[in-house]
Amino acid sequence: MNSIKSKLRLWLMIGVTVVVAITGLMTYQQNRGQDEEDYQAQRASLQARLALALPHGVWQMDDAYTRLTLDAELGWSSVLAIRITGDAGLNIGRIRNNDTASLRDMAPAEKPVGDDTLTIPIIYQNREKLGVATIYLSRSQLAHRQTMHLLEILLEILVLDGLIFIVMTYNLNRFVFDPLKELQRALDQAASSNDARSLRLTEATQDEFGAVRRSFNRIVDRISADLAMRTAAEAQARQERDNAEQALQQLVQTQQTLVESEKLASLGSLVAGVAHEINTPVGITLTTASHLATSTLHITEKLDNGGIKKSDFQAYLDSARECCDLILSNSERAASLIHSFKQVAVDQTSEQRRDFQLNDYLSEIVTSLKPRFKRSQTNITIDCEDDLLLDSYPGAISQVVTNLLVNALVHGFEEKPGGNIHIRAERYQAAEVRLSIQDDGKGIPAENINRVFDPFFTTRRGNGGSGLGLHIVYNIIRQRLGGTIEVHSEVGKGSVFIITMPCTAPEVSHKEGKQ
């Protein structure tokens, strides 16, 4: 406010000064022109009078008369001296003393100093030229008068500036700056006050500031209403935020529960498939062992009765050999299934970190899943580099590969027979491995390709799909294995999931491992 007041006063003073200065300059120019006209008029009048009066005195050689005539003209302050020269040694001159302002005769060789000279020929009766009168003039009095007039104008300007400055300052303070200060104080209080209604201004005056006060009061009323609405909205927003946070916590807990359920369901499906697959070799082993026991009992009875023959013993040996082969092969098959299932199940439940060969572990995973894929006659091939050693979490890798294979079976082939899945693992750069799982199923539509890793997104919502399989895969790869996953697919030509992960998995906290 002080800066604006100072600037306004400065510009007001400059404006008044300019206006008064222009007015004074115009007056000065007018007076100067008038003085110049007066000077020229008196100069012409002087010339006319001397041209009329001097010829008679010079012709009569009346020096006294001539001097009186010259002294009379020297009464004009601009005339310094007058000299008359002519034939027969005529030389009469009169001059004013600078110190005493008295008149005296001019010496013949004396030449006054003036800035204007007027020469008048002395002609008697328009026939005889008697001589020449030289008048020495000075404009100093004219210049002095003009200077004094200029000083008067400057003094008037200063006096008027002072008076106008005082009057305008008083009026500005009373009618402009004081109302502005009041408005400023009200605005400052409104900015820091919670109750704007108490800041209303009086509306007594009907001038421009009265209109400003009324507008300010309308703004205050509107702000008060807005503050009340905002306060209510903030309270509602806080309540909604608390409800949203509570709902988010419940959603996170529900999602974690669903993820754990998905893991257990996957493990349960694995257990059911392995149990069903083990039933066959175990049943064959039991049947064969029972048959071998019966044959052994018969041959023993014949041996005790002494009625055994060579052909009976040879038949028993052949049967025993065949039974042993069946028992051994089916026991090895069951042991292999149990070993693969045990290793994969332990890894998925314990989440332990260890060193392992990726090729062997992929084979164990595929072996444990064969019961699931046997019915659909899906062909799974593994192409992995030898001696590809990982220091990582085998349970996480098992769950990733299992989910991707099951996802290909359910979504890519829709449980239809004849599908092919190719698993390829190779070194990528120095300390990374690239694992790709490719199928020749129906592929993923373009509108779904960017949503496959979203939680709860599934195209089989009513057919048992939870939408968490690929989401779990994405989280495990990013959080546990420290890698990345990308998917490429074309409808009708299958899909390929490409996983890039370090050979040595990063250390993760227990909390991250549970997510």
GIGILIN-V301343 format. One record per residue. N is the residue number from 1. RES is the residue in one small letter. PHI is phi in whole degrees, 0 to 359 (999 if undefined). BURIAL is + if it has 9 or more other C-alpha atoms within 8 Angstrom, else -. Layout:
BEGIN
n:N res:RES phi:PHI burial:BURIAL
n:N res:RES phi:PHI burial:BURIAL
END
This chain:
BEGIN
n:1 res:m phi:999 burial:-
n:2 res:n phi:297 burial:-
n:3 res:s phi:295 burial:-
n:4 res:i phi:295 burial:-
n:5 res:k phi:298 burial:+
n:6 res:s phi:297 burial:-
n:7 res:k phi:295 burial:-
n:8 res:l phi:296 burial:-
n:9 res:r phi:298 burial:+
n:10 res:l phi:297 burial:-
n:11 res:w phi:293 burial:-
n:12 res:l phi:296 burial:+
n:13 res:m phi:295 burial:+
n:14 res:i phi:297 burial:-
n:15 res:g phi:297 burial:-
n:16 res:v phi:297 burial:+
n:17 res:t phi:299 burial:+
n:18 res:v phi:296 burial:-
n:19 res:v phi:297 burial:-
n:20 res:v phi:295 burial:+
n:21 res:a phi:296 burial:+
n:22 res:i phi:296 burial:-
n:23 res:t phi:298 burial:-
n:24 res:g phi:297 burial:+
n:25 res:l phi:295 burial:-
n:26 res:m phi:296 burial:-
n:27 res:t phi:296 burial:-
n:28 res:y phi:297 burial:+
n:29 res:q phi:296 burial:-
n:30 res:q phi:295 burial:-
n:31 res:n phi:295 burial:+
n:32 res:r phi:297 burial:+
n:33 res:g phi:296 burial:-
n:34 res:q phi:295 burial:-
n:35 res:d phi:298 burial:+
n:36 res:e phi:295 burial:-
n:37 res:e phi:295 burial:-
n:38 res:d phi:298 burial:-
n:39 res:y phi:298 burial:-
n:40 res:q phi:294 burial:-
n:41 res:a phi:295 burial:-
n:42 res:q phi:293 burial:-
n:43 res:r phi:298 burial:-
n:44 res:a phi:293 burial:-
n:45 res:s phi:295 burial:-
n:46 res:l phi:300 burial:+
n:47 res:q phi:299 burial:+
n:48 res:a phi:292 burial:-
n:49 res:r phi:293 burial:-
n:50 res:l phi:293 burial:+
n:51 res:a phi:295 burial:+
n:52 res:l phi:271 burial:-
n:53 res:a phi:272 burial:+
n:54 res:l phi:289 burial:+
n:55 res:p phi:304 burial:+
n:56 res:h phi:294 burial:-
n:57 res:g phi:295 burial:+
n:58 res:v phi:290 burial:+
n:59 res:w phi:296 burial:+
n:60 res:q phi:278 burial:-
n:61 res:m phi:55 burial:-
n:62 res:d phi:266 burial:+
n:63 res:d phi:293 burial:+
n:64 res:a phi:295 burial:-
n:65 res:y phi:299 burial:-
n:66 res:t phi:298 burial:+
n:67 res:r phi:295 burial:+
n:68 res:l phi:298 burial:-
n:69 res:t phi:297 burial:+
n:70 res:l phi:294 burial:+
n:71 res:d phi:295 burial:+
n:72 res:a phi:294 burial:-
n:73 res:e phi:283 burial:+
n:74 res:l phi:289 burial:+
n:75 res:g phi:292 burial:-
n:76 res:w phi:285 burial:-
n:77 res:s phi:296 burial:-
n:78 res:s phi:282 burial:+
n:79 res:v phi:269 burial:+
n:80 res:l phi:273 burial:+
n:81 res:a phi:198 burial:+
n:82 res:i phi:224 burial:+
n:83 res:r phi:237 burial:+
n:84 res:i phi:244 burial:+
n:85 res:t phi:233 burial:+
n:86 res:g phi:191 burial:+
n:87 res:d phi:289 burial:-
n:88 res:a phi:58 burial:-
n:89 res:g phi:74 burial:-
n:90 res:l phi:290 burial:+
n:91 res:n phi:201 burial:+
n:92 res:i phi:239 burial:+
n:93 res:g phi:215 burial:+
n:94 res:r phi:231 burial:+
n:95 res:i phi:218 burial:+
n:96 res:r phi:262 burial:+
n:97 res:n phi:287 burial:+
n:98 res:n phi:288 burial:-
n:99 res:d phi:277 burial:-
n:100 res:t phi:254 burial:-
n:101 res:a phi:61 burial:-
n:102 res:s phi:274 burial:-
n:103 res:l phi:255 burial:+
n:104 res:r phi:210 burial:-
n:105 res:d phi:284 burial:-
n:106 res:m phi:270 burial:+
n:107 res:a phi:291 burial:-
n:108 res:p phi:302 burial:-
n:109 res:a phi:267 burial:-
n:110 res:e phi:283 burial:-
n:111 res:k phi:229 burial:-
n:112 res:p phi:295 burial:-
n:113 res:v phi:262 burial:-
n:114 res:g phi:219 burial:+
n:115 res:d phi:254 burial:-
n:116 res:d phi:210 burial:-
n:117 res:t phi:232 burial:+
n:118 res:l phi:236 burial:+
n:119 res:t phi:250 burial:-
n:120 res:i phi:236 burial:+
n:121 res:p phi:286 burial:+
n:122 res:i phi:261 burial:+
n:123 res:i phi:238 burial:+
n:124 res:y phi:265 burial:+
n:125 res:q phi:50 burial:-
n:126 res:n phi:59 burial:-
n:127 res:r phi:232 burial:-
n:128 res:e phi:261 burial:-
n:129 res:k phi:269 burial:+
n:130 res:l phi:272 burial:+
n:131 res:g phi:165 burial:+
n:132 res:v phi:225 burial:+
n:133 res:a phi:256 burial:+
n:134 res:t phi:250 burial:+
n:135 res:i phi:250 burial:+
n:136 res:y phi:260 burial:+
n:137 res:l phi:248 burial:+
n:138 res:s phi:224 burial:+
n:139 res:r phi:267 burial:+
n:140 res:s phi:297 burial:-
n:141 res:q phi:296 burial:+
n:142 res:l phi:296 burial:+
n:143 res:a phi:295 burial:-
n:144 res:h phi:296 burial:-
n:145 res:r phi:295 burial:-
n:146 res:q phi:293 burial:+
n:147 res:t phi:297 burial:-
n:148 res:m phi:297 burial:-
n:149 res:h phi:295 burial:+
n:150 res:l phi:296 burial:+
n:151 res:l phi:296 burial:-
n:152 res:e phi:299 burial:-
n:153 res:i phi:296 burial:+
n:154 res:l phi:298 burial:+
n:155 res:l phi:295 burial:-
n:156 res:e phi:298 burial:-
n:157 res:i phi:299 burial:+
n:158 res:l phi:297 burial:-
n:159 res:v phi:295 burial:-
n:160 res:l phi:296 burial:+
n:161 res:d phi:302 burial:+
n:162 res:g phi:298 burial:-
n:163 res:l phi:296 burial:-
n:164 res:i phi:295 burial:+
n:165 res:f phi:298 burial:+
n:166 res:i phi:294 burial:-
n:167 res:v phi:296 burial:-
n:168 res:m phi:293 burial:-
n:169 res:t phi:297 burial:+
n:170 res:y phi:298 burial:-
n:171 res:n phi:294 burial:+
n:172 res:l phi:296 burial:+
n:173 res:n phi:297 burial:+
n:174 res:r phi:284 burial:+
n:175 res:f phi:257 burial:-
n:176 res:v phi:237 burial:+
n:177 res:f phi:286 burial:+
n:178 res:d phi:296 burial:+
n:179 res:p phi:298 burial:+
n:180 res:l phi:294 burial:-
n:181 res:k phi:298 burial:+
n:182 res:e phi:298 burial:-
n:183 res:l phi:295 burial:+
n:184 res:q phi:296 burial:-
n:185 res:r phi:298 burial:-
n:186 res:a phi:295 burial:+
n:187 res:l phi:294 burial:-
n:188 res:d phi:297 burial:-
n:189 res:q phi:293 burial:+
n:190 res:a phi:294 burial:+
n:191 res:a phi:290 burial:-
n:192 res:s phi:249 burial:-
n:193 res:s phi:257 burial:-
n:194 res:n phi:272 burial:-
n:195 res:d phi:244 burial:-
n:196 res:a phi:281 burial:+
n:197 res:r phi:294 burial:-
n:198 res:s phi:285 burial:-
n:199 res:l phi:258 burial:+
n:200 res:r phi:296 burial:+
n:201 res:l phi:262 burial:+
n:202 res:t phi:288 burial:-
n:203 res:e phi:240 burial:+
n:204 res:a phi:288 burial:-
n:205 res:t phi:280 burial:-
n:206 res:q phi:248 burial:-
n:207 res:d phi:273 burial:-
n:208 res:e phi:297 burial:-
n:209 res:f phi:289 burial:+
n:210 res:g phi:296 burial:+
n:211 res:a phi:295 burial:+
n:212 res:v phi:296 burial:-
n:213 res:r phi:298 burial:+
n:214 res:r phi:297 burial:+
n:215 res:s phi:295 burial:-
n:216 res:f phi:298 burial:+
n:217 res:n phi:296 burial:+
n:218 res:r phi:295 burial:-
n:219 res:i phi:296 burial:-
n:220 res:v phi:299 burial:+
n:221 res:d phi:298 burial:+
n:222 res:r phi:292 burial:-
n:223 res:i phi:297 burial:+
n:224 res:s phi:298 burial:+
n:225 res:a phi:296 burial:-
n:226 res:d phi:296 burial:-
n:227 res:l phi:297 burial:-
n:228 res:a phi:297 burial:-
n:229 res:m phi:295 burial:-
n:230 res:r phi:294 burial:-
n:231 res:t phi:299 burial:-
n:232 res:a phi:295 burial:-
n:233 res:a phi:293 burial:-
n:234 res:e phi:295 burial:-
n:235 res:a phi:297 burial:-
n:236 res:q phi:294 burial:-
n:237 res:a phi:296 burial:-
n:238 res:r phi:298 burial:-
n:239 res:q phi:297 burial:-
n:240 res:e phi:295 burial:-
n:241 res:r phi:296 burial:-
n:242 res:d phi:300 burial:-
n:243 res:n phi:296 burial:-
n:244 res:a phi:293 burial:-
n:245 res:e phi:297 burial:-
n:246 res:q phi:296 burial:-
n:247 res:a phi:295 burial:-
n:248 res:l phi:295 burial:-
n:249 res:q phi:299 burial:-
n:250 res:q phi:296 burial:-
n:251 res:l phi:295 burial:-
n:252 res:v phi:297 burial:-
n:253 res:q phi:298 burial:-
n:254 res:t phi:296 burial:-
n:255 res:q phi:295 burial:-
n:256 res:q phi:298 burial:+
n:257 res:t phi:297 burial:-
n:258 res:l phi:294 burial:+
n:259 res:v phi:296 burial:+
n:260 res:e phi:297 burial:-
n:261 res:s phi:295 burial:-
n:262 res:e phi:296 burial:+
n:263 res:k phi:298 burial:-
n:264 res:l phi:295 burial:-
n:265 res:a phi:295 burial:-
n:266 res:s phi:296 burial:-
n:267 res:l phi:294 burial:+
n:268 res:g phi:296 burial:-
n:269 res:s phi:298 burial:-
n:270 res:l phi:296 burial:+
n:271 res:v phi:298 burial:+
n:272 res:a phi:297 burial:-
n:273 res:g phi:295 burial:+
n:274 res:v phi:293 burial:+
n:275 res:a phi:298 burial:-
n:276 res:h phi:294 burial:+
n:277 res:e phi:289 burial:+
n:278 res:i phi:288 burial:+
n:279 res:n phi:304 burial:-
n:280 res:t phi:295 burial:-
n:281 res:p phi:295 burial:+
n:282 res:v phi:293 burial:+
n:283 res:g phi:297 burial:-
n:284 res:i phi:297 burial:+
n:285 res:t phi:298 burial:+
n:286 res:l phi:296 burial:-
n:287 res:t phi:298 burial:-
n:288 res:t phi:296 burial:+
n:289 res:a phi:296 burial:+
n:290 res:s phi:295 burial:-
n:291 res:h phi:297 burial:+
n:292 res:l phi:296 burial:+
n:293 res:a phi:295 burial:-
n:294 res:t phi:295 burial:-
n:295 res:s phi:297 burial:+
n:296 res:t phi:295 burial:+
n:297 res:l phi:297 burial:-
n:298 res:h phi:295 burial:-
n:299 res:i phi:292 burial:+
n:300 res:t phi:292 burial:-
n:301 res:e phi:297 burial:-
n:302 res:k phi:295 burial:+
n:303 res:l phi:294 burial:+
n:304 res:d phi:293 burial:-
n:305 res:n phi:279 burial:-
n:306 res:g phi:77 burial:-
n:307 res:g phi:251 burial:-
n:308 res:i phi:281 burial:+
n:309 res:k phi:243 burial:-
n:310 res:k phi:296 burial:-
n:311 res:s phi:293 burial:-
n:312 res:d phi:293 burial:+
n:313 res:f phi:293 burial:+
n:314 res:q phi:294 burial:-
n:315 res:a phi:295 burial:-
n:316 res:y phi:296 burial:+
n:317 res:l phi:297 burial:-
n:318 res:d phi:298 burial:-
n:319 res:s phi:295 burial:+
n:320 res:a phi:295 burial:+
n:321 res:r phi:298 burial:-
n:322 res:e phi:296 burial:-
n:323 res:c phi:294 burial:+
n:324 res:c phi:297 burial:-
n:325 res:d phi:299 burial:-
n:326 res:l phi:296 burial:+
n:327 res:i phi:298 burial:+
n:328 res:l phi:294 burial:-
n:329 res:s phi:294 burial:-
n:330 res:n phi:287 burial:+
n:331 res:s phi:294 burial:+
n:332 res:e phi:297 burial:-
n:333 res:r phi:297 burial:+
n:334 res:a phi:294 burial:+
n:335 res:a phi:297 burial:-
n:336 res:s phi:298 burial:-
n:337 res:l phi:298 burial:+
n:338 res:i phi:295 burial:+
n:339 res:h phi:296 burial:-
n:340 res:s phi:297 burial:+
n:341 res:f phi:297 burial:+
n:342 res:k phi:298 burial:-
n:343 res:q phi:294 burial:+
n:344 res:v phi:293 burial:+
n:345 res:a phi:295 burial:+
n:346 res:v phi:297 burial:+
n:347 res:d phi:297 burial:+
n:348 res:q phi:291 burial:+
n:349 res:t phi:268 burial:-
n:350 res:s phi:269 burial:-
n:351 res:e phi:55 burial:+
n:352 res:q phi:279 burial:-
n:353 res:r phi:260 burial:-
n:354 res:r phi:199 burial:-
n:355 res:d phi:271 burial:-
n:356 res:f phi:201 burial:+
n:357 res:q phi:277 burial:+
n:358 res:l phi:295 burial:+
n:359 res:n phi:298 burial:+
n:360 res:d phi:296 burial:-
n:361 res:y phi:290 burial:+
n:362 res:l phi:299 burial:+
n:363 res:s phi:296 burial:+
n:364 res:e phi:294 burial:+
n:365 res:i phi:297 burial:+
n:366 res:v phi:296 burial:+
n:367 res:t phi:298 burial:+
n:368 res:s phi:291 burial:+
n:369 res:l phi:265 burial:+
n:370 res:k phi:303 burial:-
n:371 res:p phi:301 burial:+
n:372 res:r phi:291 burial:-
n:373 res:f phi:267 burial:+
n:374 res:k phi:294 burial:-
n:375 res:r phi:294 burial:-
n:376 res:s phi:273 burial:+
n:377 res:q phi:55 burial:+
n:378 res:t phi:279 burial:+
n:379 res:n phi:266 burial:-
n:380 res:i phi:246 burial:+
n:381 res:t phi:242 burial:-
n:382 res:i phi:239 burial:+
n:383 res:d phi:233 burial:-
n:384 res:c phi:230 burial:+
n:385 res:e phi:295 burial:+
n:386 res:d phi:287 burial:-
n:387 res:d phi:55 burial:-
n:388 res:l phi:268 burial:+
n:389 res:l phi:269 burial:+
n:390 res:l phi:241 burial:+
n:391 res:d phi:248 burial:+
n:392 res:s phi:206 burial:+
n:393 res:y phi:251 burial:+
n:394 res:p phi:297 burial:+
n:395 res:g phi:298 burial:+
n:396 res:a phi:294 burial:+
n:397 res:i phi:296 burial:-
n:398 res:s phi:299 burial:+
n:399 res:q phi:292 burial:+
n:400 res:v phi:298 burial:+
n:401 res:v phi:296 burial:+
n:402 res:t phi:299 burial:+
n:403 res:n phi:297 burial:+
n:404 res:l phi:292 burial:+
n:405 res:l phi:293 burial:+
n:406 res:v phi:295 burial:-
n:407 res:n phi:298 burial:+
n:408 res:a phi:294 burial:+
n:409 res:l phi:295 burial:+
n:410 res:v phi:282 burial:+
n:411 res:h phi:263 burial:-
n:412 res:g phi:284 burial:+
n:413 res:f phi:253 burial:+
n:414 res:e phi:53 burial:-
n:415 res:e phi:64 burial:-
n:416 res:k phi:274 burial:-
n:417 res:p phi:286 burial:+
n:418 res:g phi:95 burial:-
n:419 res:g phi:278 burial:+
n:420 res:n phi:232 burial:+
n:421 res:i phi:234 burial:+
n:422 res:h phi:242 burial:+
n:423 res:i phi:255 burial:+
n:424 res:r phi:231 burial:+
n:425 res:a phi:228 burial:+
n:426 res:e phi:208 burial:+
n:427 res:r phi:288 burial:+
n:428 res:y phi:227 burial:+
n:429 res:q phi:62 burial:-
n:430 res:a phi:274 burial:-
n:431 res:a phi:234 burial:+
n:432 res:e phi:228 burial:+
n:433 res:v phi:230 burial:+
n:434 res:r phi:247 burial:+
n:435 res:l phi:242 burial:+
n:436 res:s phi:238 burial:+
n:437 res:i phi:236 burial:+
n:438 res:q phi:240 burial:+
n:439 res:d phi:233 burial:+
n:440 res:d phi:250 burial:+
n:441 res:g phi:279 burial:+
n:442 res:k phi:280 burial:+
n:443 res:g phi:85 burial:+
n:444 res:i phi:246 burial:+
n:445 res:p phi:299 burial:+
n:446 res:a phi:298 burial:-
n:447 res:e phi:287 burial:-
n:448 res:n phi:252 burial:-
n:449 res:i phi:297 burial:+
n:450 res:n phi:271 burial:-
n:451 res:r phi:242 burial:-
n:452 res:v phi:295 burial:+
n:453 res:f phi:266 burial:+
n:454 res:d phi:288 burial:+
n:455 res:p phi:292 burial:-
n:456 res:f phi:69 burial:-
n:457 res:f phi:268 burial:+
n:458 res:t phi:207 burial:+
n:459 res:t phi:264 burial:-
n:460 res:r phi:236 burial:-
n:461 res:r phi:300 burial:+
n:462 res:g phi:269 burial:-
n:463 res:n phi:241 burial:-
n:464 res:g phi:94 burial:-
n:465 res:g phi:279 burial:+
n:466 res:s phi:261 burial:+
n:467 res:g phi:78 burial:+
n:468 res:l phi:249 burial:+
n:469 res:g phi:300 burial:+
n:470 res:l phi:288 burial:+
n:471 res:h phi:296 burial:+
n:472 res:i phi:296 burial:+
n:473 res:v phi:301 burial:+
n:474 res:y phi:299 burial:+
n:475 res:n phi:294 burial:+
n:476 res:i phi:297 burial:+
n:477 res:i phi:295 burial:+
n:478 res:r phi:285 burial:+
n:479 res:q phi:265 burial:+
n:480 res:r phi:269 burial:+
n:481 res:l phi:268 burial:+
n:482 res:g phi:68 burial:+
n:483 res:g phi:239 burial:+
n:484 res:t phi:228 burial:+
n:485 res:i phi:222 burial:+
n:486 res:e phi:221 burial:-
n:487 res:v phi:232 burial:+
n:488 res:h phi:230 burial:-
n:489 res:s phi:205 burial:+
n:490 res:e phi:219 burial:+
n:491 res:v phi:302 burial:+
n:492 res:g phi:89 burial:-
n:493 res:k phi:238 burial:+
n:494 res:g phi:92 burial:+
n:495 res:s phi:222 burial:+
n:496 res:v phi:220 burial:+
n:497 res:f phi:255 burial:+
n:498 res:i phi:247 burial:+
n:499 res:i phi:247 burial:+
n:500 res:t phi:242 burial:+
n:501 res:m phi:215 burial:+
n:502 res:p phi:288 burial:+
n:503 res:c phi:294 burial:+
n:504 res:t phi:248 burial:-
n:505 res:a phi:291 burial:+
n:506 res:p phi:288 burial:-
n:507 res:e phi:286 burial:-
n:508 res:v phi:234 burial:-
n:509 res:s phi:285 burial:-
n:510 res:h phi:295 burial:-
n:511 res:k phi:294 burial:-
n:512 res:e phi:294 burial:+
n:513 res:g phi:293 burial:+
n:514 res:k phi:274 burial:-
n:515 res:q phi:284 burial:-
END
